[in-house]
Structures are given as structure tokens and as C-alpha cells.
């Protein structure tokens, strides 16, 4: 992840003048208020055939980063490190990608992405992590990794050929609410080495598949699938687990 973000930052500098990119970087901080906001700058939409790009890099105490893009070839990246962190990305249009990485703090991510060919990658580590993700369009892929303890994820994905992969770890109180609508959807959910984790999967459409794996103690897994050709697999190891699968076809 570190290598890809550094590569992205270098690429942003290379195409800054030609593609309407915006870059905001701050290191350190005074411990008061936000560490900065990033988004599309004055050059947005000028030249480069609407090839948008935005990068925010923050390191310090209290972070708040926001990127909003409305156009075609979209790219956004937020990297934050340390203490209270919040990242918001909103994208509209064709193509694009969303990359967020946060480590160490009260991490919170909100992503709203609508369009074609989108991918979202979010990595949050230590302390309490929260992710709220919405994706609409074709060929979308969401991958979320949350670590440490008290992880929460709410993901709503709709379209064709979608894939969703979620990994939560830590010692307790993990929760994932996952919803997919459309065709050819796939889910891969894992909650490892935790205590009292919950996952709720709701899929509607054709040829859906859901896979859930939980390890630890006192977990709960619920999978609901509707329409044609659905497959659900739940694997639990440990003690005190509860699992249910509800399937209906037409």
C-alpha cells in the first residue's frame, strides 16, 4: 500500500499541469483543528481531456480530508497517519479509483461513488475504524481492511459484475453490514481472531455468491439471498457462534 501511494503521489506531480490534478500535503500539525482539505484545484477540468486526479497526504494529530470529483477519468487518494482521522470522497462519472489509507486513531471513512469501472480500496488500522461506502455502476470492486478493535463497516454496492472483499480483525465488537444488488456479485468476508463480531449479508440478483469466515468467540453471521443461482458458505471456528442462511429463488 505504501509503495502504491508514493507512486501515485509521484504520478500526480508528473501530470499536474496536463490533467487538472490537485495535490495537498501536510506533515506535522499544531494539534488544533484540521490538518487540511484537498480536492480539485483551479486547474480542474482544464486540458488533459478531463483526466482528474487528487492526492492528500497528512501526518500529525487531527485530520480531516475531503475530495470531490465530477468528471471522467477519476482518481483520488487520501493517506493519513495518527490520531483523529476522517476521510470523505465523492466521485461522479466514468472510470476512476478511490484509495484511502489511515493508521492510528479514530478512523472514519465515507465514500460515495457513482459511475462505471470504479474500484475502491480502503485500509484502516489500529483503534476504532468506521467505513461507510456506497458504490453504483458497472464492474465495481470494493476491498476493505480494518484492524485492531471495534471495526464497523456499512457497504452498499449496486450494479453488474461487482466484487466485495472485507477483512476485519481485532479482539472484539466488529460489525459488517453488506448489501449487493445486481448481477454476478461476489462477496468474501472474513472476521478473524475476534470476540462478538457480527456480519449481515444481503444479496439480490442473479448468480450471487457469499462467503463468510469467522474465527474467535461469540460471533453472529446472517446471509440473505434472493433471486437466481445463489450460493452461500459460512465457516465458523471457536465457541458460542450463531449462523443463519436464508435463500429464495424465482
C-alpha positions in Angstrom: 0.0 0.0 0.0 2.8 2.4 0.9 4.5 1.8 -2.4 1.4 2.4 -4.5 0.6 5.6 -2.7 4.1 7.0 -3.2 3.9 6.1 -6.8 0.5 7.8 -7.1 2.0 11.0 -5.5 4.8 11.0 -8.0 2.4 10.4 -10.8 0.3 13.3 -9.6 3.2 15.7 -9.8 4.1 14.5 -13.3 0.6 15.1 -14.7 -0.3 18.2 -12.6 -0.2 20.7 -15.4 -1.7 18.4 -18.1 -4.6 16.7 -16.3 -6.1 19.1 -13.8 -4.8 17.5 -10.7 -4.9 18.8 -7.2 -2.3 17.8 -4.5 -2.5 18.7 -0.9 0.2 17.6 1.6 0.7 18.5 5.2 3.1 17.0 7.7 3.0 17.5 11.4 0.4 19.9 12.7 -0.2 22.1 15.7 -2.7 19.8 17.4 -5.6 22.2 16.9 -8.3 21.7 14.3 -7.9 20.1 10.9 -4.7 19.3 9.0 -6.1 20.4 5.7 -8.6 19.7 3.0 -7.9 18.6 -0.5 -9.9 18.3 -3.7 -9.9 19.6 -7.2 -8.0 22.8 -7.6 -8.3 25.7 -10.0 -6.9 23.6 -12.9 -9.7 21.1 -12.6 -11.3 20.4 -16.0 -8.7 22.3 -18.0 -6.8 20.3 -20.5 -5.9 16.6 -20.3 -9.3 15.6 -21.6 -10.8 15.6 -18.1 -8.2 13.2 -16.6 -8.9 14.1 -13.0 -6.5 13.2 -10.1 -6.3 14.3 -6.4 -3.9 13.3 -3.7 -3.9 14.3 0.0 -1.1 13.3 2.4 -1.3 14.2 6.1 0.7 13.3 9.1 0.1 14.8 12.5 -2.7 14.8 15.1 -6.2 15.9 14.0 -7.0 15.1 10.4 -9.9 15.9 8.1 -9.6 15.3 4.4 -12.2 15.7 1.6 -12.1 15.1 -2.1 -14.9 15.7 -4.6 -14.7 14.9 -8.2 -17.1 15.3 -11.0 -15.9 14.2 -14.4 -14.5 11.2 -16.4 -11.1 9.6 -15.7 -11.3 10.0 -11.9 -8.6 9.2 -9.3 -8.5 10.1 -5.6 -6.1 9.1 -2.9 -6.0 10.0 0.8 -3.3 8.9 3.2 -3.5 10.0 6.9 -1.4 8.9 9.9 -2.0 9.5 13.6 -4.9 10.2 16.0 -8.3 11.6 14.9 -8.8 11.0 11.2 -11.8 11.4 8.8 -11.7 11.0 5.1 -14.5 11.8 2.6 -14.5 11.0 -1.1 -17.3 11.7 -3.6 -17.0 10.8 -7.2 -19.3 11.1 -10.2 -18.6 10.0 -13.7 -16.7 7.3 -15.7 -13.7 5.3 -14.7 -11.7 6.2 -11.6 -10.4 4.7 -8.4 -10.6 5.5 -4.7 -7.7 4.8 -2.4 -7.7 5.6 1.3 -5.2 4.6 4.0 -5.5 5.6 7.6 -3.4 4.3 10.5 -3.6 5.0 14.3 -6.6 6.9 15.6 -10.4 7.2 15.5 -10.5 6.4 11.8 -13.7 7.2 9.8 -14.2 6.9 6.0 -17.2 8.0 3.9 -17.2 7.2 0.2 -19.9 7.8 -2.3 -19.0 6.7 -5.8 -21.3 6.6 -8.9 -20.2 5.7 -12.4 -18.5 3.0 -14.4 -15.4 0.9 -13.9 -14.8 2.0 -10.3 -12.6 0.4 -7.7 -12.5 1.4 -4.0 -9.6 0.3 -1.7 -9.7 1.3 1.9 -7.2 0.2 4.6 -7.7 1.3 8.2 -5.6 0.0 11.1 -5.3 0.4 14.9 -8.0 1.7 17.2 -11.7 2.2 16.2 -12.4 2.1 12.5 -15.6 3.0 10.7 -16.3 2.8 7.0 -19.5 3.9 5.1 -19.3 3.1 1.4 -21.7 3.4 -1.4 -21.0 2.3 -5.0 -23.2 2.5 -8.1 -22.2 1.4 -11.6 -20.6 -1.4 -13.6 -17.5 -3.5 -12.9 -17.0 -2.1 -9.5 -14.8 -3.7 -6.8 -14.6 -2.8 -3.1 -11.8 -4.1 -0.8 -11.8 -3.0 2.8 -9.3 -4.0 5.5 -9.9 -2.9 9.1 -7.7 -3.9 12.0 -7.4 -3.7 15.8 -10.7 -3.5 17.6 -14.3 -2.2 17.3 -14.4 -2.1 13.5 -17.6 -1.1 11.7 -18.4 -1.3 8.0 -21.6 -0.4 6.1 -21.3 -1.1 2.4 -24.0 -0.7 -0.3 -23.0 -1.9 -3.8 -25.2 -2.0 -6.8 -24.6 -2.8 -10.5 -23.2 -5.6 -12.7 -20.1 -7.8 -12.1 -19.4 -6.3 -8.6 -17.0 -7.8 -6.1 -16.7 -7.1 -2.4 -14.0 -8.2 -0.1 -14.0 -7.3 3.6 -11.4 -8.2 6.3 -11.9 -7.2 9.9 -9.6 -8.2 12.7 -9.0 -7.2 16.3 -10.2 -8.5 19.6 -13.9 -7.6 19.6 -17.0 -5.8 18.6 -16.6 -6.0 14.8 -19.7 -5.4 12.7 -20.2 -5.5 8.9 -23.5 -4.7 7.1 -23.1 -5.6 3.4 -25.6 -5.2 0.7 -25.4 -6.0 -3.0 -27.9 -5.6 -5.8 -27.4 -6.6 -9.5 -25.8 -9.4 -11.5 -22.7 -11.6 -11.0 -22.0 -10.2 -7.5 -19.4 -11.9 -5.2 -18.6 -11.3 -1.5 -15.7 -12.6 0.5 -16.0 -11.7 4.2 -13.6 -12.6 7.0 -13.6 -11.7 10.7 -10.5 -13.2 12.4 -9.3 -13.6 16.0 -12.1 -11.5 17.4 -14.8 -11.6 20.0 -18.5 -10.8 19.5 -18.3 -10.0 15.8 -21.3 -9.6 13.6 -21.8 -9.8 9.8 -25.0 -9.3 7.9 -25.1 -10.1 4.2 -28.0 -9.2 1.8 -27.7 -10.1 -1.9 -30.3 -9.7 -4.6 -29.9 -10.5 -8.2 -28.5 -13.3 -10.4 -25.5 -15.7 -9.9 -24.7 -14.2 -6.5 -22.1 -15.8 -4.1 -21.4 -15.0 -0.5 -18.5 -16.5 1.6 -18.2 -15.7 5.3 -15.4 -16.9 7.7 -15.3 -16.1 11.4 -12.8 -17.2 14.0 -12.9 -16.5 17.7 -15.8 -16.5 20.1 -19.5 -15.5 20.1 -19.8 -14.4 16.5 -23.0 -14.0 14.5 -23.4 -14.4 10.7 -26.6 -13.9 8.7 -26.8 -14.3 4.9 -29.9 -13.5 2.9 -30.1 -14.2 -0.8 -32.9 -13.6 -3.3 -33.4 -14.4 -7.0 -31.5 -17.0 -9.1 -28.3 -19.2 -8.8 -27.2 -18.0 -5.3 -24.5 -19.7 -3.3 -23.8 -19.1 0.4 -21.0 -20.6 2.6 -20.4 -19.8 6.2 -17.5 -21.2 8.2 -17.1 -20.5 12.0 -14.5 -21.8 14.4 -14.4 -21.2 18.1 -17.2 -21.2 20.6 -20.7 -19.6 21.0 -21.4 -18.8 17.3 -24.7 -18.2 15.6 -25.2 -18.6 11.8 -28.2 -18.4 9.5 -28.7 -18.6 5.8 -32.0 -17.6 4.0 -32.3 -18.2 0.3 -35.2 -17.8 -2.1 -35.4 -18.2 -5.9 -37.8 -17.3 -8.6 
